[in-house]
C-alpha cells in the first residue's frame, strides 16, 4: 500500500502504520462528505484512533442524529469512487491562518495559535476539501477500501467542559471488506452480549433520567444476583480473618483534604454540600473512613494484620460519555478492604490477596487476564503525591513481592493511584477492550497523613503500611462482566430464578403450585408460570428470555405419577424424577457452585 508523506514523497506503508493511515484518511473523507451535505459545518479534530476514527464537528444550528449517518456514508462512498488524488502542501503561519479564515475554519485558526512559533504547518487536499494535517495519508481516495460510520457522541472542544460541545462522528475503517465483515460480526456478538440489553430483558436493573444518568437501580432479580455475589465474597473474606464494617456514604471535605483526595481527585467527585457550617461530599472511595476506624483506638503489633472489609457505596462524577450501564456508573459498590500491616507482613498479606484473587477467578472460570504493576509517572507533579523516597520504597517493595511470588506482570508508567503503586488484574471480556477487575495497592502515604501508629515489639510507635485491595472490583462491574461472559445464563447458584415451574394446563396447576412451594421451602428460588400461554411458549420464554437453568414441565402424567419432568437450559434434555430427587440434585449443584 502506497502512502504520501507531508513533504510530498510517496513510499510503501510500514505494516505498523497501515491501519492508522487508512483511518486518518477516512476521517478526512468523512469531513469532506459532511462539508458537501452541511456547508455551514466547521471542523475541530479528526484523528485516527485505536478503534477507528472520528471527527469533532460544529454543525451550527443543525441537529443531526444516527439516522443521518447512512447519507454521510453514501457521500463518502461517492468521494472514494471519484478517486481524488490526496496531495500535501506547506504554508507559513500567516498563509495558514489566512487560508483557514477564508474557509471559515475558526477551530483550525485557534489550533494554529496553540502551536509553537516554529511549527511546520502542512495541509492535505483532496478535491474541494483541505485539512491541516501532519499525515501521512493514502495517495488516492479510492485506496480506502472498507469503512463504516458507527455512532454519534458529544465532545467538548479541547476536551474542556467550559468550551462548546461538538458532535463527534465515529467510524471504523479497515484494509479490506473481509476485515470490515469480521468487525461487524464481532459487533453483532457484542450486541448479543451487551449487559445493558440483557439486563433489561431479564429485568435485572434499570436506569431512569429522572433519577439521574449513571445511577442504575437494581430490580428484584438483579438484586438477588447482587446479594449472592456479596454473600459469596464476604464468606471467603471471613474465612481469611477479614472484619466487615459499614461506614457512611458522605464525609467532610476536611477528611478528604487530610487523605489528599481533595487535591488529587476532587474533579471526579460530586460537588460539595454546605450543611450547618460544615462541608460534605459524597465519598468516591472508602480508605479515609477506614483510616479513621483504625485510629479509633490504640493498636499493637500483636493486633496486626488488621483486615477491614466493606461492600461500600461510592459515588464518582464520571463524564456522561463514559457511562455504560452497571459496568461504569456514577454510583457503584466496591468489594473493598484495607489491610493494616507491619513492613515484614507485606509479602505474606499481598500473597494472601493474590491467592484470593486466584481462588475467585477459578470459581468463575476467569482465565483470560493479565497482571500489571502500575507505577507513577515521576514527571506528573499534579496527579501524584510528591515524595520520591516514599515512591521508590513502595514501588520497590511491591515489585519485589510480586517477583518473589512468581507472578508474571508487565509494568505501566502513569497508572498508579496518587498515593502508591498497585497490582492491577486486567480481564479480557468476551467482547470489547480489557479493563481492571481486581486490584492490590501498596500505600506508605495515607497512614502517615492520618498519623496512624502501632506500638511495636520494642515499645516504640511505628507507622503501619496499608494494602488497599478489591477482589470483585465493584459488584456492579463484576455482575456486568458475568452477564456478558455468560450472555445472562448464570450458573444455578447465581441465577435469580433457579427453577421455573411450567404447568401444561389448568388441570396440573394445583400440583405445579405445590411443587413450587416445596422448592421454596427447600431454599430454592422457584417461580410458577400461571399464564395461559401454550407450553412451548412457556419453555421458550423461561429458557431464552429469563435464562432459567431448570424448567419443570408439569402435565397430567406428572401429576398422576407424583413426579416432575426436569428440562435443562444447558442441554435442553428432559429427565423425569421425584421432587425429593430434584431438590437433592439442585442443592448439591448450588453448594458446589457448579459452573
Secondary structure by P-SEA (a helix, b strand, c coil): ccccccccccccccccaaaaaaaaaaaaaaaaaaaaacccccccbbbbccccbbbbbccccccccccaaaaaaaaaaaaaaabbbbbbbbbcaaaaaaaaaaacaaaaaaaaaaccccbbbbbbbcccccccccccccccccccccccccbbbbbccccccccbbbbbbbbcccccaaaaaaaaaaaaaaaaacaaaaaaaacccccccccccccccccaaaaaaaaaaaaaaaaaaaaaccccccccccccaaaaaaacccccccccccbbbbccccccccccccaaaaaaaaaccccccccccbbbbcbbbbbbbcccccccccccccbbbbcbbbbbbcccaaaaaaaaaaaaaaaaaaaaccccccccbbbbcccccccccccaaaaaaaaaaaaaaaaaaccccccccccccccbbbbbbcccccccbbbbccbbbbbccccccccccccccccbbbbbbbbbbbccccaaaaaaaaaaaaccccccccccccbbbbbccccaaaaaaaaaaaaaaaccccccccccccaaaaaaaacccccccbbbbbcaaaaaacccbbbbccccbbbbbcaaaaaaaaaaaaaaccc
